[in-house]
Amino acid sequence: MKNLNFILFSKEVYGNTDWINHINNINKYSNYNTVFFGKGIFDGKLYYAKENITSKSFFILFIRFIKKIYTIRNCSNIIVIRFNKYNLIVIFYLYFYKIFNYNISYYLDVRTLYTESNNKINKFIFDSFIKVSSKFYDNTLIINSLIANKLNLKKFIILPLGIDKNVIKINHESNCQNNQIIKFVYVGKIRQDFHLFLSKYIDIVNIKSLPFTLDIYSYHINDKIDNLISKNTNILSYKGILNRDLFMLIMSNYQVGISPLPLSNIFDLQPHTKLYEYLQSGLPFITKNTEGVSDQFKSIIPGWIYNDLNDLELILSNIITEYDLKKDLINLIKIDTWEDIYKNVIVNLFNK
């Protein structure tokens, strides 16, 4: 096989931990060329591809995309296109080349269903678009079987979440005894209803005088979150963007990772990268009880899950006494590393 050109085409890439790791492993273990197309950045950096083709203008970006595809038209390629709203345009263009080169294989990667809002019309359009698009590809890569079943996909390959290390490192001791301050952390995008979680957390911590603090690492915070922080600086703090290269080191300062989800069901089928990252850092977590979380961890939940925000009072009240038990459960969790996933899934795609 000639050099494979691995192409991502995405509107934004902030937070896409999966493909950061996949590209790193492709670069590390193969001679394949990796190319990123898109507008986004990841913590101030472009994807770690060997070649980055970007533009703030979608039109210019698309022209560059066309030119690049033309230069590789005679190679045996596997091209992976991340799903986005421009996917239909890309499909027609790629299939123009497939007519003349049957060695090219196309894989559609689906990491998520529609999660931007509760708008049923937008959700229907987005999810239907994925279903239709998948018909044009040789196969669909998908994050779990729950989403595949929801989309009624007949042909798909599971490309799961992973972690960086094959042994989860617990690199700090429990600090939940003798009423010492217990440090909670949140890392990620500020999603809808996050302010409701914070409000409930603040009320419980203040009323019960719990020795808790919570630090937030995010690209930005909205006015509602900023207002809550300004009124509760003794227990809440905004730290800005987290340096991904120092993730494990920074997490060693905390005891519990939180991953609140919207009160609606828009995330109910998703597994959560953030939960694996917390566990890798030795942190049990607090998150919403969903089908995706249950599928992700089966019968062992190394943390606390809530059905609604009223459950937080009991959870927060019991964290000190239950902490060591939950932390010990982390050692029972088996999670594939990104390296394992590369060798067991992605390499098989390349060799077909």
N, C-alpha and C positions, 0 to 999 in steps of 0.2 A: 504493500500500500504506500502511496506517496504521502508526503506530509499532509496531515489532516489540518484543516483550518477550522478552528472551533470558534464560532461566532455568537456573541450575545447581542441582542438588540432590545434595549429597554429604555423606557421613559425616565426612570429613576432607579438608583441602585442602593440608596442608603438603607442599611439594615439587612441586606441580602447576604447573610453570613454563609449560606450554603455554597454559593458560587465563588465567593472569595476563596474558600477552602478547596473546592473542586479545581479551580484554575491553578492554584498553587501546586496541587498534586500533579496535574497534567504537565505543568512546566518542569516539575521536579523529576518525574518518572518517565517522560517521553520526549521525543523530538518534535512533537506536533506543535504547530503554530497556534497560538491563542490570540484571538482578536476581540476587543470589546468595542461595540458601537453604542453610543448613548449620550445622554445629557448629564447623567448623575455623577455624584462623587460619593465616596465612602469615607467618612471622617476626614474630609479634606484631601483624600487620595482617590485616584482613579482605580478601577479594578486592576488587579495585579496581572493583567494580561501582558503578553510580550509586545503587543501592538494596541494602542488605544486611539480610536478614531472618534472624535467628539466635535460637537458644535452646539451652540445655543439655538441655532436655527434648525428646525426639523427638515426643511427643504434641503439645506446644504448637507445635512447629515445623511439624508436619503440618497442624494447624488453620490456622495462618497461611498455609501453602501453599494450602490449599483456598480460603481467603478471597481470596488474591491471584489465583488462576486465575479465580475468579468475576468479579472486577472487570475482567478483560481478555477475557471470553468473546466479546465482539462484535468484537474486533479481528482483523485478519489476522496471524496470529502464526507464527513458527517458534520452537519451544521445544526446546532441546537439554538433555537430561537426562543427566548423567554417570552411568555405571552404578554401582550399589551394591546392597546386599542388600535395600533397600526398593523396588527398581525395580518389582516386580510390583504393589504397592499403587498406585504412581504411574501405571502403565499403565492400570489399570482406571478410575482417576479421570479421566485425560486423555481417554480414549476416550469417556467419558460426554459430554464437550463436543464431541468430534469428530462425534458423531451429529447435533448441531445446527448445527455450523459446519464445512463441508467445506473451508474455506480454511486451516484450521490444519494445519501440517505438523509432524511429530514426527521428530526425529533422535536416535538413540541414539549416544552417544560411548563408544567402547571404547579405553582407553589401554593396557590390560594384560590378560593372562591371570591366573590365580590364582598369586600369588607369596609368599603368607604362610608357607607351610611345604611339606614334602614329602608331606603327607598326601594320598594318592591319592583318598580318598573326598571330602574337601573340594574338591580340585581338580576332580574330576568334576562335583560339584554346582554349583560356581561357573561353570565353563566351559559346562555344559549350560544353566544359567540364562541366560547371555548369548545362547546360540543361540535359546532359546525366546523371550526378550524381544525379540530383533531382529525376529522375525516380526510384531510388533505395530507396528513403526515404519515410516515411509515409506522410510527408508534408515538405514544405519549408517555413522557416521564411525569410521574405524579407523586406527591408527598406522602399520601397514605391511601388505603383502600376505601376509607369512608368517603373521601372526596370523589374518588373514581366512581363509586356506586351512586353517589348523588348526581353525577353528570351522566350516568348510564353509559360509561365507557366500556366497550367490549374488549378493547385491546390496549393494554397499558403496562408500564414497568414501574415498580415502586422505586423511587429515588429518595430514601428517607433522610431524616435529620441525623446528625452525628455530633461527636465531640472531638476535641483536639488530642486528648491523651487516651491511651488504652486502660489507664488506671486513673480513676477519679482521685484527685489529690485533695486531701483535707489538710491544709497547710496552716491551720490555726486552731487553737483550743476553744472549747465552749466558754463563753463569757456570760452565761445566763444564770449564774449563781450569786447569792449574797446581795441581790438587788443592785448589781452593777448595771450600768446603762447598756441596753441591748440595741444594737444598731441595725436598722432595716435599710435596704437599698432597692431602688428601682432604676433599671436601665432600659431605655427604649423610647419609642415614639409616644407622645401624649395622645391617647385615643379618647373617643367619646366616653363620657361617664366617669373618667378618671377623677374628676373633681368630687364626684359623689362618694367614691371610695375614700378619698382623702378626708372629706368632711366627716364621714363616719369614723374613720381612724382617729381623727383629732378629738372628736367628742368622747370616744371611749378612753383614750389615753389620758385626757384631762380629767374626766369624771373619776376614773379609777386610780389616778396618779401613778400610772405605769411608767417604769423607767425606760422608755423607748424614744429613739430618734429615727428619722427617716430622711435619707439623702436621695435626691433625684438627679439622674444623669440623662439628659435628653438634648436633642438638637435645638429645641425651643420649648417654652412653656406659654400657655395662653393667659389671658387676664384673670380668669377664674382661679387658676393655680397660683399665679403670682400673688393674688389677693390673700389666698389662704396661707401662703408662706409668710407674707409680710406681717400677718396677725399672729403667727405661731412660730416665730423664729427659734424658740427654745426646743421645738421638736421636729421642725421641718427645715430643709435646706435644699436650694437648687445649686448644683455643681457644674452645670454646663455640659458640653460634649465630653464623653468618656474617651480617653486615649485607648484604642483597642489593643495596642501593643503592650499596654500595662494592665490589661483586664484582670488577670489572675492576682497580680500584686495589689491592685486597688480593692478587689473583692475580699482580700484577706483581712480588711479592716471591718468587715461586717459579719453579722450572724445569720440574718434571714433575708432572702431575696423575695420581692413581691412582683407579681405579674397580674394586675387586675385586668379583667376583660369587660367589654361593654355589657350592660344588663340585658340587651337583646341577644338573639341567638346567632348573630352574624359570624362569630368565631367558634361556634360550637363543634365544628368538625375538624378544626385545625389542630395539629400538634404545635408545640411552642419551642422554638429554638432557645428562647431566653431561659426556660426551665432547665434545659440541659446545661447551659452555661453556668447557671447558679450551682447546679449539682457538681459540675466539674471543679468549681471553686470551693466545694465543701459546704455550700449553703442549702439547707432545706428551704422550701418556698411556700408562699401563700398564693393561691390562684383560684379562679372560679371552677366549679365542677361542670365539666362538659364531656361530651362523647369523645372529643379529640384527646383530652387529658387522660380519660379512662383507657383509651386505646393505646396511648403513648406509654403508660406505666402499668397497664394490666391491674393486678391485685395489690401491688406494692406502691403506695403513695408516700414518697419521702418528704412530706410537708403537710400543709393544711389546706383543705379545699372548702369553699363556701358555696351554698346554693343561691343565697341572696345576701345582701349586705348586713342583714340582721344577725347572720351567723358570726360576724366578725367579733362581736362582744365575747362570746364563749371562746373563740379561737385565741384572741389576744390575751384573755385572762388566763389561759392554760399554757401559753407558750413556754414560760419559765420551767414548769414542771414536766412538760412533754418534750422539751427541746432535744435532750440527749437521745431519746428514743427515736425521734424523727431523723436526727443526724446519723444515727447508726444504720438506719434503713438505706441511706445513700450507698453503703457498701454492698447492698444486695442488688443494686440496679446494674444491668448489663446494657451498655449502649455502644453501638458500633462507632469506631473512630472515622473521621473523614477519610483517612488512608484506607481503612477497610472498605468503605463505600466505593472509593475510587477503584480499588483492585477487584471488587466483587460485582460491581454494577457498570461503572463507566468504561472500564477496559473491555468488558464483554460487548458493549455497544460498538466500540472502535474496531473490534475484531470480526464483526458480522460481515 
